[in-house]
Amino acid sequence: MTYPTHAPDFDWQNALCQTLDNLRSRWPHNWPGLPTVLQACMNLLWPPPQHLAALPQQMLAAANAIAEDMEQIANTTVYEPHYHNRLHTADALVSLCWLITALKAGQHSVTDEWAASLLLAVTSHDVLHPGGANSYAQEFEQQSVRLFQQHAAAKGVPMQWTEVVTQLILRTDPTLVAANHEKIKDTTFSFNLDWAVVLMNEADIAASAMATVGPQLGKQLASEWAFRQHPLHKVVGTDAGRLQFLSSLRFSTPASLALQMPQTVAMQIQQLKAQLGQ
């Protein structure tokens, strides 16, 4: 991921789409592994030979350990979810990476600690995801938190930042996303927990919001839900299901606005409504 990101006419969305396409060109048979994807993100955010302080290094070490865990789990179990798999984690990682890079280019201050904590949270947020959907609030997110906290303790991540990352993961529960956006409504962007949660929510769904890969991701989610006998599996992968999904999305950070996420979603909604005769 080497791009002239400080050019005034830089196309952030195209850069993300190219990165998402690159991941798919390697999935699943020539997959480099989540640790390699994570390292590519780190190289973009902190070009070598940049040296980091101890705290962000601890968080990134924990992220790498979790990425390694996810590869081992996938290679030793029979079933990997069709949507909530390593490719989804990679999608969310590169989406976050471009969102943070867009923030920096827009003169928004991003500390190494916040950037590292977000990379750690995104790497961790769907670890051990069994496929399907929560049967109660934060069911799968709590499961991810437990494994994350083990790695955080092993790498010496301070309790203050362990709690930050815990909240980032827990608030990826899809039923909380609208409230997360409401919480920062009419406030100025700055790096605090509430805005970081929204940035993470945006990274989580950025790939699915894209016209290029989003429809296929919807079909993959439908397959996952069918396997888990989720009642909406027949709807989520259809045009009507995609229209409902796109209509529910919100983008609030200066980064997602720089990537023109609202515009690309609005264009797809218009096209789908025309196709469906609405």
C-alpha positions as MATLAB code, in Angstrom:
seq = 'MTYPTHAPDFDWQNALCQTLDNLRSRWPHNWPGLPTVLQACMNLLWPPPQHLAALPQQMLAAANAIAEDMEQIANTTVYEPHYHNRLHTADALVSLCWLITALKAGQHSVTDEWAASLLLAVTSHDVLHPGGANSYAQEFEQQSVRLFQQHAAAKGVPMQWTEVVTQLILRTDPTLVAANHEKIKDTTFSFNLDWAVVLMNEADIAASAMATVGPQLGKQLASEWAFRQHPLHKVVGTDAGRLQFLSSLRFSTPASLALQMPQTVAMQIQQLKAQLGQ';
ca = [
       0.000    0.000    0.000;
       2.298    2.723   -1.288;
       0.475    5.775   -2.617;
       1.129    9.560   -2.907;
      -1.347   10.201   -0.093;
      -0.490   13.891    0.259;
      -1.427   14.753   -3.331;
      -4.286   17.317   -3.255;
      -6.454   15.268   -5.615;
      -5.772   11.893   -4.006;
      -8.685    9.470   -4.497;
      -9.075    7.844   -1.076;
     -11.995    5.649   -2.042;
     -10.201    4.290   -5.095;
      -7.179    3.463   -2.932;
      -9.403    1.503   -0.568;
     -11.142   -0.303   -3.427;
      -7.805   -1.285   -4.947;
      -6.648   -2.634   -1.599;
      -9.862   -4.635   -1.149;
      -9.421   -6.071   -4.651;
      -5.819   -6.996   -3.855;
      -6.949   -8.939   -0.801;
      -9.463  -10.859   -2.901;
      -6.840  -11.717   -5.483;
      -5.043  -13.624   -2.701;
      -8.056  -15.173   -0.925;
      -8.175  -17.998   -0.042;
      -5.577  -20.080   -1.899;
      -2.685  -17.611   -1.905;
      -3.504  -15.968    1.417;
      -0.495  -14.226    3.000;
      -1.977  -14.321    6.503;
      -3.459  -11.681    8.788;
      -0.067  -10.852   10.368;
       1.155   -9.827    6.897;
      -1.923   -7.650    6.336;
      -1.442   -6.065    9.753;
       2.224   -5.366    8.979;
       1.265   -3.692    5.684;
      -1.111   -1.415    7.608;
       1.606   -0.593   10.123;
       4.035    0.219    7.309;
       1.563    2.689    5.823;
       0.800    4.357    9.138;
       4.393    4.286   10.386;
       6.748    4.075    7.391;
      10.013    2.322    8.281;
      12.381    3.100    9.911;
      10.003    5.009   12.192;
      10.357    3.912   15.818;
       7.406    3.735   18.174;
       7.250    4.240   21.915;
       6.722    1.254   24.213;
       2.925    1.581   24.608;
       1.931    1.449   20.919;
       4.499   -1.307   20.409;
       2.826   -3.346   23.157;
      -0.598   -2.910   21.566;
       0.677   -3.813   18.102;
       2.446   -6.877   19.512;
      -0.869   -7.984   21.017;
      -2.590   -7.386   17.661;
      -0.001   -9.526   15.897;
      -0.429  -12.332   18.440;
      -4.191  -12.306   17.896;
      -3.714  -12.292   14.102;
      -1.473  -15.336   14.459;
      -4.117  -16.989   16.659;
      -6.782  -16.398   14.021;
      -4.648  -18.037   11.342;
      -3.999  -21.045   13.559;
      -7.678  -21.375   14.470;
      -8.741  -21.191   10.816;
      -6.194  -23.817    9.818;
      -7.158  -26.278   12.552;
     -10.968  -26.087   12.505;
     -13.425  -27.505   10.002;
     -15.648  -24.424    9.625;
     -14.678  -20.801    9.016;
     -17.666  -18.452    8.631;
     -18.419  -17.326    5.084;
     -18.498  -13.643    6.075;
     -17.029  -13.228    9.570;
     -13.715  -14.761    8.551;
     -10.109  -13.636    8.194;
     -10.902  -11.781    4.977;
     -13.453   -9.649    6.822;
     -10.887   -8.834    9.492;
      -8.418   -7.893    6.747;
     -11.079   -5.740    5.043;
     -11.725   -3.902    8.296;
      -7.997   -3.465    8.958;
      -7.223   -1.909    5.574;
     -10.375    0.212    5.776;
      -9.275    1.542    9.154;
      -5.794    2.131    7.775;
      -7.092    4.312    4.929;
      -9.489    6.144    7.235;
      -6.649    7.016    9.619;
      -4.391    8.043    6.730;
      -7.147   10.304    5.395;
      -7.481   11.891    8.849;
      -3.758   12.608    8.957;
      -3.811   14.098    5.465;
      -6.698   16.304    6.593;
      -4.530   17.710    9.390;
      -6.352   15.826   12.145;
      -4.059   14.782   14.954;
      -3.846   11.003   15.362;
      -1.606    9.865   18.192;
       0.324    6.621   17.874;
      -1.549    5.301   20.912;
      -4.980    5.812   19.358;
      -3.893    4.404   15.992;
      -2.369    1.320   17.625;
      -5.376    0.786   19.887;
      -7.710    0.874   16.893;
      -5.597   -1.604   14.943;
      -5.642   -3.872   17.994;
      -9.406   -3.514   18.385;
     -10.137   -4.204   14.721;
      -7.852   -7.242   14.699;
      -9.637   -8.571   17.786;
     -13.252   -7.614   17.169;
     -14.432  -10.827   15.471;
     -11.911  -13.346   16.769;
     -13.658  -16.682   17.524;
     -16.803  -15.463   15.696;
     -18.843  -18.641   15.109;
     -20.959  -17.195   12.295;
     -24.534  -16.014   12.526;
     -25.746  -13.235   14.785;
     -25.866  -12.536   18.510;
     -28.676  -14.202   20.450;
     -28.269  -11.509   23.126;
     -26.502   -8.144   23.281;
     -22.725   -8.310   22.717;
     -22.671  -12.114   22.876;
     -19.906  -12.607   20.299;
     -18.171   -9.337   21.203;
     -17.775  -10.461   24.830;
     -16.220  -13.680   23.551;
     -13.719  -11.679   21.472;
     -12.924   -9.442   24.458;
     -11.970  -12.394   26.625;
      -9.313  -13.614   24.188;
      -8.115  -10.061   23.491;
      -7.628   -9.381   27.205;
      -5.476  -12.481   27.583;
      -3.139  -11.267   24.835;
      -3.166   -7.699   26.144;
      -2.063   -8.903   29.569;
       0.651  -11.095   28.058;
       2.080   -8.160   26.085;
       1.920   -5.725   29.013;
      -0.801   -3.432   27.657;
      -1.764   -1.092   30.553;
      -5.228   -1.532   32.059;
      -6.307    1.951   30.895;
      -5.802    1.025   27.228;
      -7.075   -2.516   27.724;
     -10.365   -0.968   28.817;
     -10.384    1.405   25.825;
      -9.938   -1.488   23.394;
     -12.526   -3.537   25.302;
     -15.102   -0.787   24.760;
     -14.136   -0.435   21.096;
     -14.811   -4.132   20.574;
     -18.032   -4.296   22.608;
     -19.522   -1.335   20.758;
     -19.155   -3.046   17.377;
     -22.375   -4.903   18.196;
     -24.514   -3.934   15.162;
     -27.479   -3.060   17.390;
     -25.413   -0.292   19.041;
     -24.044    1.425   15.928;
     -26.877    3.941   15.481;
     -26.566    4.996   19.127;
     -22.792    5.317   18.711;
     -23.311    7.834   15.906;
     -25.968    9.677   17.887;
     -23.558   10.043   20.784;
     -21.114   12.165   18.742;
     -23.767   14.024   16.743;
     -23.207   17.809   16.749;
     -19.774   17.457   18.378;
     -16.435   18.303   16.789;
     -14.248   15.378   15.809;
     -11.433   14.627   18.226;
      -9.789   11.468   19.421;
     -11.794   10.306   22.388;
     -13.503    6.983   22.999;
     -16.862    7.920   21.458;
     -15.355    9.175   18.184;
     -12.923    6.243   18.058;
     -15.894    3.864   18.367;
     -17.570    5.524   15.375;
     -14.362    5.355   13.332;
     -14.155    1.656   14.127;
     -17.810    1.123   13.191;
     -17.112    2.789    9.840;
     -14.077    0.586    9.210;
     -16.136   -2.494   10.078;
     -18.690   -1.888    7.306;
     -16.662    0.098    4.736;
     -16.068   -2.879    2.436;
     -19.730   -3.887    2.570;
     -20.717   -0.340    1.660;
     -18.661   -0.387   -1.547;
     -20.375   -1.056   -4.873;
     -17.399   -3.159   -5.979;
     -17.304   -5.847   -3.283;
     -20.375   -5.099   -1.156;
     -22.980   -7.171   -3.039;
     -20.773  -10.270   -2.914;
     -20.203   -9.755    0.804;
     -23.978   -9.685    1.250;
     -24.209  -13.057   -0.468;
     -21.442  -14.417    1.755;
     -23.352  -13.234    4.817;
     -26.460  -14.958    3.458;
     -24.509  -18.227    3.161;
     -23.195  -17.837    6.700;
     -26.661  -17.128    8.054;
     -28.139  -20.073    6.149;
     -25.529  -22.372    7.704;
     -26.548  -21.055   11.148;
     -30.265  -21.153   10.231;
     -30.714  -17.424   10.722;
     -34.295  -16.534    9.671;
     -33.192  -13.633    7.409;
     -30.722  -15.612    5.310;
     -33.056  -15.586    2.301;
     -33.255  -11.777    2.354;
     -29.843  -10.387    3.267;
     -28.128  -11.299   -0.021;
     -30.877   -9.946   -2.289;
     -31.224   -6.490   -3.847;
     -33.977   -5.698   -1.342;
     -31.758   -6.813    1.515;
     -28.885   -4.710    0.240;
     -31.130   -1.683   -0.101;
     -32.224   -2.112    3.508;
     -28.593   -2.468    4.639;
     -27.362    0.576    2.721;
     -30.262    2.668    3.966;
     -29.272    1.930    7.559;
     -25.674    3.143    7.190;
     -24.312    6.322    8.735;
     -20.950    8.001    8.235;
     -19.821   10.718   10.617;
     -16.037   11.051   10.721;
     -14.048   13.452    8.534;
     -12.233   10.351    7.269;
     -15.343    8.648    5.854;
     -16.393   11.958    4.316;
     -12.961   12.212    2.651;
     -13.560    8.731    1.229;
     -16.948    9.992   -0.062;
     -18.772    7.144    1.646;
     -22.151    8.935    1.866;
     -22.065    9.660   -1.871;
     -21.214    6.111   -2.907;
     -23.958    4.729   -0.666;
     -26.530    7.246   -1.934;
     -25.717    6.340   -5.542;
     -26.232    2.636   -4.866;
     -29.504    3.302   -3.054;
     -30.760    5.281   -6.046;
     -29.799    2.490   -8.443;
     -31.359   -0.240   -6.320;
     -34.610    1.668   -5.916;
     -34.797    2.036   -9.702;
     -34.172   -1.680  -10.170;
     -36.808   -2.567   -7.600;
     -39.319   -0.091   -9.028;
     -39.465    2.020   -5.860;
];
